[in-house]
Amino acid sequence: MEDRVEFGSALRRLREEAGLSQSAFSARIHYSKGYLSKVETGKASGNREFAKACDVALTADGALSALIRGRSDRQVVGDVVTAITGLPPTTPHFTGRGPELDRLAAFLAGEDGEGACVLSGMAGAGKTALALRASWDARESFPDGCLFLDLRGHALGVAMASAHDALDPLLRLLGVPGEQIPPHVDARANLYRSRLHGKRVLLVFDNVRSAAQVAPLLPAESRCRVLITSRNRLNALDDAVHLPVDVLPRPEAVALFRAVGGDRARSAEDAVVGSVVDRCGRLPLAIRIAAARFRGGPMWTVEDFEERLADETSRLSVLDDGERSVAAAFSLSCRALTDDELRLFALLALHPGHDVDIRSTAALAGVSLASTRSLVDHLGDAHLVAHDSADHLTVHDLVREFARDQVLPSIAVDEQVAAVQRMLDHNLLLARSSDEFLAPHRYRLPFTPVSVPEVSKEFTDRDSALRWIDQEWPTLVGLCHLASARGLHRACWQIAYILRDFFFLAKLWDPWIDTHLVAAASARAAGDTRALAMTLDNLGMAHVDRGDLAVAVGYYEEALELFRELGDEHGTTDAVSNLAWAALYLGDHVRALRDLGEVMESYRRQGKARNAAIALRGIALVEVELGHTADAAVHAELARREFAALELDLDVVMSVNCVAWAHFQAGDHDAAVALYGEAVELGERCGSRYETARALTGLGNVHRAAGRVGEAGEVWARADEVHGGINPVMIGEARVRFGETAL
């Protein structure tokens, strides 16, 4: 104890003289702050490796190492056992893991009360390195020895060690002569527990496959501690502490690559090194292999190496240095899977998203929801997937690439196509159901799924529908591309078509345009003229909404020509309407007013009340630009009432903003303030950040017009926080704010 206090006091004195806080110093020596604090206060013993790291960081010329060398490493306990430290050396490039090391230090010090701790994580997560670092840190707290044993639960070409196998070397290390080791596992376990009675030994069991494999090796002695590393969760060890080991945080991943990669890695730009570790999924094994290969390839720049890793088709081959392989590590994790588990793991490679909904997983597999949950749980126990929530799972990028390259080919092509079709039908059904809540009056073509999976249930309320589309739209974008690549062209354009209203509301122009370009190519490939016309029309809407008017007009004119060839009155009217709106934004007000009037009458003849009201709102906007503000206010208010009767909240707030705009341009600022204030409330209530920001911009304009410049700036700042992309090409309030010429 006196040695601990002396060492800790000397360390604290040197650290303080160097002007370093515990946090700064722990980061410099790559040990946790909690462990450093315990050493300085004499609650933990520093070891030679720790002392050497401190000497180097403090330029102490070996003063701390000298204090450690004065201690005895050998200690006789009882009359037989000599303390043995059989821990393998730790890596000199161990990086980060501060919170995990703090928790392990508390466990090894006996603060948790449990005797065993399971470190579980995916292959290559650094479980063994973490266990060894924590063990070396706590070594001197175990005077009767520290033992390490690889149980080969996931080892290539080597049989897994059973409890019977493992007890033989353990008993020998504990001083039992070979001829006295019993032949039966129970007898060996009894003798093992007896030899540990009254002693304080740390046991590290690495690479464990199952709870049954390691359970007989758990000592009864409460002073002993056991660290277990496994790719499986080992849920049956329910009395143990369970510590999940995830991939590294990005800063620690970058630090690891620089440490292993040598001088060129240490001097490389942060951004490109960050991209390299992201390509490695921040998985320690992948980072170490990549860094070692980079260090051994002097012809590469970090930029060259990042480019090689960017190619998904060859990434796993880059992460193989001849002796270590990310793919081989994952392959070993798959060996214990059942056929059904392996099949689902393979099919998950077909899903385009990082986050996978459990019902979409069930549709992909073509099995019940209950069976899917059970299969996913087993894949999760093997750390091949992770649970993001009860109804969502995630697949690490490298694991997905491994499944795609090496497991999916075992699934017949016909079965893959059927799985993709089920997944598309499921998501199309839910997307359409969600869109019906978003835009209940929208014109839609009939939806004809190939089959409706058992798990596919339409939404019964708006909130659930909107939550789903808000979370799943990136997956739907991926499915649009997947359908096109698989030649499932109808599903491709249908997904894009359904996504239009959500993208309009959320102002997600890039994915809107991206999906519709893919959909247009699919419609052309399928020879579906109507699908092509609708897709081109929606492409034009996306470009108008973003302010790219010339591009939009081109798409609208092509769509109009196709609709007329088909004799499609509704499609023709839509295209003429869209061209009229483009004319408004381009400043051709006479044409816009004429065509919107004709369009409104056409929609009324067709019984399209919402479309007619939209045209009326457009007429009001044109009238404002022509200076007919009184007529504009009347028409915008009439459009508002028609939308309210249809219970279309977004269209209502757009119309209120239009009425406010008319009054502002007429000089009636009191009316404008009241209406813009109402629009803010309505916009927030219906979830339209764009219309809310538009109303706030209008309020700021009123303040500035009244000379209240400070108040105007505050309201505009609020508008920018709500939505910073109000387009002055389309929105008059934005033109006024930024002083641009009116249309």
N, C-alpha and C positions, 0 to 999 in steps of 0.2 A: 504493500500500500504506500509506503514511504517513497519507493521508487516512482510510482505513478504520480504522486504529488510533486516530486522534484522535477520530473520530466515536464508535467503540465505547467508548472510555474515558470520553468525556463522558456517553454514555448510561448506562453502568453507574454512574457516580458519581451522576447525578441520580436514578436508580432507587433506589439504596441510601439516598440522603438522604431519599427519600420513604417509606422503610421497606417497600418492596414486594419480594417474592420474584420470581424469574423466572416462576414458574408464575402467580402472581397478576397480574403485569404483562402477560404474554402474553394472558391471558384478557381483560384490560381493553382492550387495543388490537386484539384479534382477529387476532393473528399467532401462529404456532406457537412454542412454547418453544424448539424446536431452532433455528429461524431467529434468534430473539432472541439465543440464546447465541452463534451464529456471528457475528452483527453485533458483539456486545460484545467478542468476542475477535479481531476483525479478519479473520475467515475469510470473511466475506461483507460486501458493501457495502449499506448502507441506501439506499433511494431517497427521493424527495421525499414520496411518499405515506406511507411508513413514518415518516419524520422528523416529518411533520405530526401523525400519530396519536400519536406519542410526546410531542410538544410539548403537545398538548391534554391527554393523560392526566397529564402531570407539571407542568402549568401553567408551562412553561419559557419562555413569551413568545417563541417562535420561535428559541431559541438553537440547537436541533438542526437546524432547517430552514436556518439561516444557514450551518452547516457544509456541508450538502449543496449549497447554491447556489454554493459556491466551486468546485465541480467542473465539469469540461468535459463536455458531453453529446455533443460531436462529436469524432470521431476518424478520421483518415485511415489506412487500412491499405493497404500497397502503394502503387500510384500511381493507383488508379482508385476503389476503393470507399470511400464515406463511410458510417460506421455509421448505421443507421436503426433507430429503435425504433418499429415499426409496431403495437405492441400496443394494442388497444382499452382504454378505461378499465375498471377493475374496479368492481363495484358497491360503493357505500358501506355496504351492509348485509350484506356477506359475513359469514357466521357459522359458527363451529366448524371442523370438518375438520382438527383438529390432527394426528392420526396420518397422514392422507393428505398434508398439507403437509410433514410431517417426511420422509416417504418420497420425495416429489417433490424436496425440497431436497437429499437425499442423491443422488438420481439426477442432478439438474442440476449438482451439484458434482463429478460423475464418480466417486462412490464405488461405484456398482454396476458400472461397466465397460461397460454397454450404451449404445447410442446413441439408442434410441427407447423411448418409454414410451406405452402405449395406456391411456387412461382410458375405460373402457366402463361403461355402465349404462343403465337404462331411460330413456325420454324424460322430460325434466323433472327428472332427478336432480341437475343442477347441475354437469355435467362441464366445460362451458366456463368457468363462473365459477371453478371450482377450478383449471383449467389457467392461466387468466389471473392469478389471485392468486399462484400459484407462480412464474409467469413474471416478474411485476413484482418479486416478492421477490428473484429471482435476476438481474434485468436487468443489473446492473453487472458480473456475472461473464461477460458476453458482449460484449466490447468491439467486436466487429465487427458487432453488430446483433441485433435481435430482430424476427422477421417473423411475421405472422399471416395466414392464408389460410383462408377458409370454402370448403370443397370441395362444399358443398350436397348432401351425400349423402342428406339427408332434408329437402328444402325444398319448400314448397308452390308450385306454379306456375312453378318455375324448374328448368331442366335441371341435372343433376348435372355438376360439373366433372370432366372427365377429366384424367389426368396431362398430356396434351398441352396442355389448356387452362390448367392450373395453372402449367406451366413458363414460360409467356409472362410473366405479371406477376412471377414470382420472378426470372427472368433480368433483367428491366428494373430491379427493385429492387437487384439485384447489380451494376448499372452497365453492362449490355449494351445498346447502342442497338437500337431496334426493328428496323432494317434488317439487323442482324447475327444475329437470332434465326433458327435453321434451321427449316424447315417440318416436319421429321419428328421424332417423339417421341424416338427413340433419340438422335438428334443433339442435341436440346435437353437430354436428360438428361446426355449426356457433357459438354456445355458447362457445365451447372449444377454438376456435380460438380467440374469443373475450377476454376470461379470460387470454390468453397468450400474448395479445397485450401489448407491452412495457416492457415485462419481459424477463429475460434470464434464461431459464430452459433447462436442459438436460433431454431428454427422451430416454430410452432404451427399444426398442420393440424386445423381444426375440422370437425365434422360429416362425418366420413368414412364411406362406406358399406361399402367392401370393402378387403381387403388389396391387391388388384390396382390399385385406384385410387391408392393412396398409395405403393406400393413403389418406383416410379421416382423418387419425390421424396426418398428417404432418401439423405443424403449419405454418401460414403465417408470423409470426414474425421472422424477419431476424436475431435477436440476439439469438434465440433458436437453439439448435442442437439436431439431432436425430440420434441414432445408431440403426441399424436394423440387426439382425442376421437371417440367413435363409440357408436352405439346397438347395434352388433354387437361381438362379442368379437374379431373379426379374428384368429382362431386361426392363420391362415397366417403371421402375423408372429411366428414362433416364437422369433426371436432378441431380440424386444423384451421390456421389462419390462411386465407387465400389472397394472394397478391397477383393481380393480372399485370403482365409485362407487355406493354404496347410498343408501337414504333416510336422512334425518338421525336421529340419536338424539333422543329426546323433548325433553330440555332444550334442545338446539340448535334444534330445530324451534320450540319455544315462543319462544326468543330471536329467531328470524327473524321470526315473526309480530309480535312486539312492536315490533321495529325498523322493519318496513315499515308496520305498521298505525297508527302515530301515537300520540298521547298517550292516547286512550281504550283502545287495545290495551295500552299499557304499564301502565296502572293497573288493568286487569281482573284478576279472581281467577285464580290459577294453574290451578285445576281446570277452569274453563270454557275457558281458552285451550288447556290440554292436550287437552281434548275436541275443540276446533276443529282442532288440528293432527292429531289422530288421524283425524278425518273426512277430512282431506286426505291420509291415508296417509303423513304426514311427508315427502311428496314436495316438494322445494323449489319447483318451478314452481307446484304447486297452492297451496302456502302463500303464495307471493308474490301470486298472483292473488287469493286469498281476502283477504289482508291489504289489498291495494290497493282491492278492492271495499268492504271494511269501512270503510277510511279515507274513501272517497268517498261513503259512505252515512251521513250524520250522524243519520239517523232510527233506525238500528239500535243496539241494545245488543249486546255480545258474546254474550249469552245468546240474543237473537233470531237472530243470525247462525249460531250453533251449531245452533239448531233447524232453520234452513233447510238446513244441510249434513247434518242427520240423515236427511233424506228421500232414500233411495237412488235413487228414480225421477227426481229432479230435480237431484241433486248435481252431475253433470257440467255442467249448464247454469249453475249458480252459479259453477263454476270456469271461467268464460269471461268475459273483460272486453272483448270486442269486437276486441281485437288479439292477445291470447294465449288459447289454449284447450288444456286438458288433453286433451280428446277429439281435437282436431285433431293434437296431437303424437303421440298413439297411432295415429291413422289413418295418418300418414306411416310409422310403424314397420311397418305391415302391408303396405305397397305391394310389398315385395320377397318376400312369402310366396308359396309355390306354392299351388295349389288345395287339395291335401291338408293342407298346414300350416294354411291359413286355416280349413278345415273343422274340424280338431281344435281350433284356437283358439276357434272359435265354440262347439263342443260343450262345451268346458271351462266355459263360463258356466252350464251346466246343473248342474254339480257343486256341492253345497251347502257344501262345506268349503273352508277356506283351504289346507289341506294335502291333496294328492291322491296316492293310491297309484298307482304306475305300472300295476299290473294293472287297477285300476278305470278308469284312463284308457284302457287297451286295450279293455276291455269297452264303455266309452262310445263309442269310435270304431268298434268292430266290426272291428278289424284285429289282426294278430299282435303279439306282444310285441316282437319285433325291429323291426317297422315303427314301432310306437309309440315305442320308444326313439329311433329316428332322427328322427321328427317332433318329439318333445319336445326333442331336442338342438338342432334348428334353431330352434325357438321360444325356447329358452334363449339361443342365440347372438344372437338379436334382442332379448333382455331383455324378452320378453313373458311368460315364466315364469322361475322360478328353481329350481334344484335344492336341496332341503333335505337330501337324501341320495341315494344311488344309486337308491333305489326310491321316492322321494317328490319331488314338485315342489310349488311354491307359486305362487299367482297373487296379485299385489297387488290390493287391494280396488278401487282405481280402474280398474285394467286389466280386472278382472272385470266391473265395471259397464259399461265401454266395450264389451267383447265382448258382453255381454247386450243392450245397447241398440242397438248399431250393426252388429254382425257376425252375431249369432245369427238375426235376422230373415231373413237370406239363406238359411237352412236351412229346407227344407220342414217343415211341422208334423208330417207323418207320420214323417219321418226323425228329428225331435226326440223324438217319442213312443217310437220304436223304440230310440233311444239311451238314453233314461231307463230303459226296460224292461230293456235289457241290463245297465245299471249296477245296477239294483235286484236282478236275478236273481243277478248276481255277488256282491254284498254279502250278500244273503240266504243264499246257499250257504255263504259263509265264516262268517257269523254263526252259522248253525245248526251248522256243524262245530265252531266254537269252543265253543258252548253245550253240545255233547255231551261235551266234555272238562270243562267247568265242572260240569255236573249230569247225569252219564251215566244216572241212573235217572229222570229227569224224564219225565212223560207229554207227548208231543208229537203234534200232528196231522201227517198226511203233508204233505211239502213238494213242491209242484208248480210248478216254474219254467216260465215261458213258453218259455225257451230257456236253455241253459247255455253261456255264452261259452267259447271255446277256452282262454282264459287262466285260467279259474276252476278251481282245484285245492283240494280239501279238505285240512285239516291232518292230519298223520300223528303229531304229538306234542303233548303238553299245553303245553309251554313256548312253542312257536310260536303255538299257539292263543290262549294268554293274552296274549302280547305283542301280537298283532294286535288283539284286542278292547280291550285297554287303550289302544292308540293310536288306534283307529278309531271308538270309540263316539261322539265328537262328530259324525263324519260320518254315522253311522247315525241319530242323532237328526235331522240335517238331511234325510236321505233319507226318514225317516218323514213329515216335513212335506211334502217334495216329492211323495211318492207321493199323499198326501191331496189336495194342490193340483191334481195332474194327474188326479185321479179314479181312481187305481190303488189302490183301497181294500183289496184283499186283501193287497197288498204292504205297505201302511201298517200294518195291524194285526199282520201277521206279524213285522215288524221290532220293534214294541213288545213283542210276546209273547216273542220270542227274547232281548231285552235284559233281561228281568226278573231272571234269575239273576245277571247281572253287576252290575246296579244294587243288588241285595240284598247281594252280597258287598262292593261298594265303598261302600255306603251313600250312593249318589247319588240322594237322594230327589226333588229338583226335576226332573231330566230324566226320572226314572222316571214321575212323575206327569204331566209335560208330554207325553211320548210316548203315554201311555195315554189321556189325554183326547182327543188327536188320533185315536188308534186307535178309541176308542169312537164318535166322530163318524163315522169312515169305516165302521165296522161297521153303524151305524144307516143311513147313506146307502146301503150295499149291501144292506140287509135281511138281514144274516147274524146270526141270533140266537145261534148257538153262539159265534161270534167275539165278539159283544157281551158275552155272559155271562162268557166267560173273561177278557176285558179288564176288566170291572167287578170281577171277583174279584181280579185282580192290582192294580187300583187300590186296593182295600181293603187289600191286603197292604202297599202302599207307605205308606198313611196310618197303619196300625198300627205299622209299623217306625219311622215318624217320631214316633209318639205321639199322632196325631190320631184318637182312638178313636171318637168319635161319628160323624165323617165316614166312617170305615172301615166301621162297622156298616151305614150306609145303603147303601154299595156292595155289601157282602156280601149283604144281604137282597134287593136287586134281582137280583143274580146268582143267588141260590138260587131265586128265583121262576122265572127264565128256564130254569135247568137242569131244574127239575121239569116245566115245560111241555114241554121237549124229551125227557123221559124219560131223561136222561143221568145214570146212576148215579155215574160217576166225578166229574162236575162237581158233582152234588148233595152227595156226600160231602166234596169239597173245600170247598164253601161252608159246610157245617155245621161242619167242622173249624175254618175260619177264624173263624166266629162264636164257637166255643168258646174259642179263644185270646183273642178280644176280651173275652169274659166274664171270663176269668182276669185280664186287665189292668184291667178295670173293677171287680173285686172280687166278682163273682158266682161264688164258688168252687164252690158246689154244682152249679150248671148246668154250669160248665166241666168238672168231674170227670165228670158224667153223660155229657155229649155227647162228650168226648174218648174215654171208654170205648167208646161206640157206634161212633164213627168208627174207632177202632183195629180193632175187629172187622170192620167193613165193608171196610177196606183189606186186611186179611188174607184175606178171602173173595175179593177182586179180585186177589190176588197182588201187591199193592203194598207190598213189604217196607219200602222207605224211608219211605213215608208212614205206615205203621203204627208204625215206630220213632219218627218225629217226634211222633206222637200220644202214645206212651209217655213220651217226654221231657216233653211238656206235662203229662201226668198227674203226673209227679214234681214239677214246679214247683207245681202246684196243691196237692199233698200238703204241700210245705214251708209254704205259706201257711196250711194247715189245722192245722199243727203236727205232722203225721205224718212227721217227718224221717227216721225209720228206713226206712219204706216208700219214701219219696222217694229215699233213697240207693240202695236196692236196684233200684228201677225205672230210675233214671238210669244206673246201672252196666250194667243189662241193655240199655238203649238204646245205650249206648256199644259194647257187644260186637256188637250187630246192625249198627251203622254200620261198625265195623271189618271185619266179614265182607264188607260191601258195598264196602269200600275208599273210603269217603266221609270224607275227612280233615276237612273243615269241620264236618260233623255230629259227628264224634268229639270235636273240641275243644269244641263247644257242650255236648256231654253231660258231658265232664270238668268243665267249669265248673259244670254243674248239680249233679254229685255233690259238688263242693267247696262249693257254696252250701248244700246240705243239711247237710253236716257242720258248716259254720260256724254255721248256725242251731241245730244240735243242741248247740253248745258244744265240739265236738271240733276245736279249733283246730290241733292238730298235723296231723291228717289233712287239714284244709282247706289248710294251708300246702303240704303235699306235692302235693296235687292242683292247686292254683292254679299252683304252680311248673311242674308238668307241662303245664298248659294254656298257659302262656306259651311254652314250647318248641314245643308243637304248633301254636299260633297263628302263631308266627313262621315255622315250617316250611311251613305251608299258605298263608301270605300273608294271613291274616285279621287286619288291624289292630284291628278292632272287638273280636273275641274275645280278642286279646292284651291290649288295654286293659281289658277286663272282668276278666280274670284278675289283672292288676296292681292294679286297684281292689280286688278281693277280698283280695289280699295286704296292701294298705294298711289295710284294715279290721281284719285280724287284728293287725297291729302296733299300731293304736290301741287295740284291745280289751285288749291286753297292757300298755298304758301307754307304748308306744314311739312317742310322738307325732312326734318328729323323723324317725324312720325311715318312719313312715306318710306324712308329707308328701313325703319324697323319692320313695317309690314312686308316690304319686298324681301327682306332677309328671311322672314318667316315663310314667304312663298317659295323661296329657293330651297329651304329646308324640306318643305313638303314635296316639291318636284322641281328640279332645276332645269328641266328641258322644255319649257313653254316656247313654242315655235312662233316667232314674229311673222313668218310668212303666212301662217294660218290664223293666228290669234291677234285680234286688234289691240287688246290690252297690252300685249308684249311690245307691239310696235310703238304704242304711246310711251310706254316706260323707257324704251331705249331710243326714243326720238327718231324713229324711222319714218319714212314717207308713207302716207296712207296709200292703200291700193287705188 
